[in-house]
Amino acid sequence: MPSILLSFLELIAGILLLFSGGEFFIQGSVALALILGIPQLVIGLTIVSLGTSAPELFVSVNSSLNGSDSLALSNIVGSNIFNVMVVLGGSALLRPLRVESRLVRRDIPLLLAVSTAVWGMAASELITWQFGVALIVALIINTTWEIRTAREEPQKTQEAEPEINIEKDSTSLLKAGVKLLGGIFLLTLGSRLLIEGASTIAGLLGVSEAIIGLTIVSLGTSLPELITSLVAAIRGQTDLAIGNVIGSCLLNQLLVLGSCSLLSGGSGLVVESLLITKDIPIMVITTLACMPIFWTKGIISRGEGGVLLGLYMLYIADKIIPLTLPTLHTAFKELVFIAILLAITIIIYKTIAYWLRLRKSSNN
């Protein structure tokens, strides 16, 4: 069997194991938490959120420990870009998403601040363990704040959080332990297979691990978020569909990047120049673009969802065309520039129109 085919099989098997492991991890940890008497509110805001980000955590941490800093960081950046453009865009295509005001007032600005801080730190080409400590501290503060805020608005939280099954049959200590350990085992095995397959493919194709991490790996590790948000959109739980995306993007940077930075020790995480000059700025800009989208009438429309998906297709094409059709790359870059300029113009127009309507209504 050709090496590249075997590597792709490893990669696909790794993605499937990560998905299964994440499910078992959530089921086991939720059941164990219920047995220990931890409130469902805390479970929903911590364990369930962690479960959907478990694939990114295991893949990036294993990559960092194996010396693949580019793969570790590109998986985080690629997952955040995928979450905003594909998960949010795809959910909006299924059903227009009504945005809760708290997202605009608190969560999006927080995500934008964290993303900008990560970009600033990465610009030095090294993310240190001290910055990792700062990210973990920020995670603890944010989680505490989330729980306190949720207790003040229990009804809204209950509607926005995923359902937690509390049947007696599922709270057996043995079952919970087996599922939890099984989930950790599958996540570990899946992350190793995914890393081995991705690294081999990168070598055989002659591309950097960062390119593979930004595309195939990040898509695979983001499947739980994609499925969760699509199902939530179909059920009409639009708060959950949006909150899942924003929460996952925050966890990817605060928890996953923070853990990788801490485990890197004194050497720190080395940042590839491609990520600094192109992909991390795109991650920040996509987060910034969410602000006016969320402002406009408090709804993410199907049209806006389509724009997000279209921009992601251009982003992926920009990664693939130089490798497959290098002669067309210059013309394609011009097309991308025009598309981005058009998207920015539309965003600015909609933002100005929104603020004019708001001003007019306040004067009346």
C-alpha positions in Angstrom: 0.0 0.0 0.0 1.4 3.4 -1.0 2.7 5.5 2.0 0.4 8.5 1.2 -2.7 6.2 1.2 -1.7 4.6 4.5 -1.1 8.1 5.9 -4.6 9.3 4.8 -6.1 6.2 6.4 -4.3 7.0 9.6 -5.6 10.5 9.5 -9.2 9.4 8.9 -9.0 6.8 11.6 -7.5 9.4 14.0 -10.5 11.8 13.3 -13.0 9.0 13.9 -11.3 8.0 17.1 -11.2 11.6 18.3 -14.9 12.1 17.6 -15.8 8.8 19.4 -13.4 9.6 22.3 -14.9 13.1 22.7 -18.4 11.6 23.0 -17.3 9.0 25.6 -15.3 11.6 27.5 -18.4 13.9 27.8 -20.7 11.1 28.8 -18.4 9.7 31.4 -17.3 13.0 32.9 -20.9 14.3 33.1 -22.1 11.1 34.8 -19.2 11.2 37.2 -19.9 14.8 38.0 -23.6 14.1 38.7 -22.6 11.2 41.1 -20.3 13.6 42.9 -23.2 16.1 43.3 -21.8 18.8 41.0 -24.6 21.1 39.9 -25.8 20.7 36.3 -25.1 24.4 35.7 -21.4 24.0 36.4 -21.3 20.8 34.3 -22.9 22.5 31.3 -20.5 25.5 31.5 -17.3 23.5 32.1 -17.3 19.7 31.3 -19.6 19.8 28.3 -17.7 22.7 26.8 -14.4 21.0 27.5 -15.7 17.8 25.8 -16.2 19.5 22.4 -12.7 21.0 22.6 -11.1 17.7 23.8 -9.9 16.7 20.2 -8.1 20.1 19.8 -6.6 19.8 23.3 -5.2 16.2 22.8 -3.9 16.8 19.2 -2.2 20.1 20.0 -0.7 18.9 23.4 0.6 15.7 21.8 2.0 17.7 18.9 3.7 20.1 21.3 5.2 17.2 23.3 6.5 15.6 20.1 8.2 18.8 19.0 5.7 19.7 16.2 5.0 23.2 17.4 3.7 24.3 14.0 1.1 21.5 13.9 0.0 22.4 17.5 -0.5 26.1 16.9 -1.9 25.7 13.3 -4.5 23.3 14.6 -5.7 26.0 17.1 -5.7 28.8 14.6 -7.3 26.7 11.9 -10.0 25.4 14.3 -11.0 29.0 15.2 -11.2 30.0 11.6 -13.3 26.9 10.8 -15.6 27.5 13.8 -16.4 31.1 12.8 -16.7 30.7 9.0 -18.0 27.1 8.6 -19.7 26.1 11.9 -21.4 29.6 12.4 -22.0 30.1 8.6 -23.4 26.6 8.2 -25.7 26.9 11.2 -27.0 30.3 9.9 -27.7 28.7 6.5 -29.9 26.1 8.1 -31.7 28.7 10.3 -31.1 32.4 10.8 -29.5 32.8 14.3 -30.9 35.3 16.8 -28.0 36.8 18.7 -28.3 37.3 22.5 -27.2 40.8 23.5 -24.7 39.4 26.0 -22.7 37.9 23.2 -22.2 41.4 21.7 -21.6 43.1 25.0 -19.2 40.5 26.6 -18.3 37.3 24.8 -17.3 38.6 21.3 -15.2 41.5 22.7 -13.5 39.0 25.1 -12.7 36.6 22.3 -11.4 39.5 20.2 -9.2 40.7 23.1 -7.8 37.2 23.6 -7.2 36.7 19.9 -5.4 40.0 19.6 -3.2 39.2 22.6 -2.3 35.8 21.0 -1.4 37.6 17.8 0.7 40.1 19.6 2.6 37.4 21.5 3.0 35.2 18.4 4.6 38.2 16.5 7.8 37.6 18.5 8.0 34.1 16.9 7.9 32.5 20.4 5.0 31.9 22.8 6.5 31.5 26.2 5.3 29.5 29.2 4.7 32.7 31.1 2.1 33.7 28.5 0.6 30.2 28.9 0.2 30.9 32.6 -1.6 34.1 31.8 -4.0 32.3 29.4 -4.8 29.6 32.1 -5.4 32.3 34.7 -7.7 34.1 32.2 -9.6 30.8 31.7 -10.2 30.3 35.4 -11.4 33.9 35.8 -13.7 33.6 32.8 -15.2 30.3 33.9 -15.8 31.7 37.4 -17.5 34.7 35.8 -19.6 32.5 33.6 -20.9 30.4 36.5 -21.7 33.5 38.6 -23.5 35.2 35.7 -25.4 32.0 34.8 -26.7 31.7 38.4 -28.1 35.2 38.1 -30.0 34.2 34.9 -30.8 30.5 35.4 -33.6 30.4 32.9 -31.5 31.8 30.0 -28.7 29.4 30.9 -30.9 26.4 30.9 -32.2 27.3 27.4 -28.7 27.9 26.1 -27.0 24.9 27.5 -27.1 21.4 25.9 -29.4 18.8 27.6 -27.8 16.7 30.2 -29.2 13.2 30.7 -29.5 12.4 34.4 -31.2 9.0 34.2 -30.2 6.8 37.2 -29.0 4.1 34.8 -26.3 6.5 33.5 -24.9 7.5 36.9 -23.4 4.1 37.7 -19.9 4.8 39.1 -18.4 1.9 37.1 -20.1 2.9 33.8 -19.0 6.5 34.3 -15.4 5.5 35.0 -15.2 3.1 32.1 -16.6 5.8 29.7 -14.3 8.4 31.0 -11.2 6.3 30.8 -12.3 4.9 27.4 -12.8 8.4 26.1 -9.3 9.5 27.3 -7.8 6.4 25.7 -9.5 6.9 22.3 -8.6 10.7 22.4 -5.0 9.8 23.0 -4.8 7.1 20.4 -6.8 9.2 17.8 -4.6 12.2 18.4 -1.4 10.2 17.8 -2.8 8.6 14.6 -3.8 12.0 13.4 -0.5 13.6 14.1 1.5 10.7 12.5 -0.7 10.7 9.4 -0.6 14.5 9.1 3.2 14.7 9.5 3.8 12.0 7.0 1.4 13.6 4.4 3.2 17.0 4.9 6.5 15.3 4.3 5.4 13.4 1.2 3.6 16.4 -0.4 6.5 18.7 0.5 4.4 21.2 2.4 4.8 22.5 6.0 3.0 20.9 8.9 1.3 24.3 9.4 -0.6 23.9 6.1 -1.8 20.4 7.1 -2.8 21.7 10.6 -4.7 24.7 9.2 -6.7 22.5 6.8 -7.2 18.7 7.3 -6.3 18.5 11.0 -8.3 21.5 12.2 -11.3 20.3 10.1 -11.1 16.9 11.8 -10.8 18.2 15.4 -13.6 20.7 14.8 -16.2 18.1 13.9 -17.8 18.0 17.4 -18.4 21.7 17.3 -19.9 21.5 13.8 -22.3 18.7 14.6 -23.3 20.3 17.9 -24.1 23.6 16.3 -25.9 22.2 13.3 -28.1 20.0 15.5 -28.8 23.0 17.8 -29.8 25.2 14.8 -32.1 22.5 13.4 -33.8 22.3 16.9 -34.1 26.0 17.1 -31.6 26.4 19.9 -29.8 29.3 18.3 -28.2 30.5 21.5 -26.5 27.1 21.9 -25.4 27.1 18.2 -23.7 30.5 18.6 -22.5 30.0 22.1 -20.8 26.7 21.2 -18.7 28.5 18.5 -17.7 31.4 20.7 -17.0 29.1 23.7 -14.9 26.7 21.6 -12.8 29.6 20.1 -12.1 30.9 23.6 -11.2 27.4 25.0 -8.9 26.8 22.0 -6.8 29.8 22.9 -7.2 29.9 26.7 -7.0 26.2 27.5 -5.4 24.5 24.5 -2.8 27.1 23.7 -2.2 27.8 27.4 -1.6 24.1 28.1 0.8 23.8 25.1 2.7 26.9 26.1 3.1 25.6 29.7 4.2 22.1 28.6 6.7 23.6 26.2 8.8 24.7 29.2 11.7 27.1 28.8 11.9 26.6 25.1 8.4 27.9 24.4 6.3 27.4 21.3 8.1 28.4 18.1 5.7 30.2 15.7 6.1 29.8 11.9 6.3 33.0 10.0 3.3 32.0 7.8 1.0 31.9 10.8 2.2 35.4 12.0 1.9 37.2 8.7 -1.3 35.5 7.3 -3.3 33.0 9.3 -3.4 34.5 12.8 -4.4 37.9 11.4 -7.2 36.1 9.5 -8.3 34.5 12.7 -8.5 38.0 14.4 -10.2 39.6 11.4 -12.9 36.9 11.2 -13.6 37.5 14.9 -13.7 41.2 14.3 -16.1 40.7 11.4 -18.5 39.0 13.7 -19.2 42.2 15.5 -21.1 44.0 12.8 -22.7 40.7 11.7 -24.0 40.3 15.3 -25.1 44.0 15.5 -27.3 43.9 12.4 -30.9 43.5 13.7 -29.6 41.0 16.2 -29.8 38.1 13.6 -27.2 36.3 11.6 -29.1 35.8 8.3 -28.7 33.1 5.8 -27.0 35.5 3.4 -24.4 36.3 6.1 -23.9 32.6 6.7 -23.4 32.1 3.0 -20.8 34.9 2.9 -18.9 33.2 5.8 -18.9 29.8 4.0 -17.8 31.4 0.8 -14.9 33.2 2.4 -13.7 29.9 4.0 -13.8 28.2 0.6 -11.5 31.0 -0.7 -9.3 30.6 2.3 -8.9 26.8 1.7 -8.5 27.3 -2.1 -5.6 29.8 -1.3 -3.9 26.9 0.5 -4.4 24.3 -2.2 -4.0 26.3 -5.5 -0.2 27.1 -5.0 0.4 23.3 -4.6 -1.8 22.1 -7.5 -2.1 25.0 -10.0 0.8 27.4 -9.2 0.4 29.2 -12.5 -3.1 30.4 -11.5 -2.0 31.5 -8.0 -1.4 35.2 -8.9 -4.8 35.6 -10.6 -6.5 33.8 -7.7 -4.9 36.2 -5.2 -6.3 39.1 -7.1 -9.8 37.4 -7.0 -9.4 36.9 -3.2 -8.4 40.5 -2.7 -11.5 41.7 -4.6 -13.8 39.3 -2.6 -12.3 40.4 0.7 -12.7 44.1 -0.3 -16.3 43.5 -1.3 -17.0 41.7 2.0 -15.4 44.5 4.0 -17.5 47.1 2.1 -20.7 45.2 2.8 -19.8 44.9 6.5 -19.0 48.6 6.8 -22.2 49.5 5.0 -24.3 47.2 7.2 -22.6 48.6 10.4 -23.2 52.2 9.4 -26.9 51.4 8.4 -27.4 49.7 11.8 -26.0 52.6 13.8 -28.1 55.1 11.8 -31.2 53.1 12.5 -30.3 52.9 16.1 -29.7 56.7 16.3 -33.0 57.4 14.5 -35.0 55.2 16.9 -33.3 56.8 19.9 -34.2 60.3 18.6 -37.8 59.3 18.1 
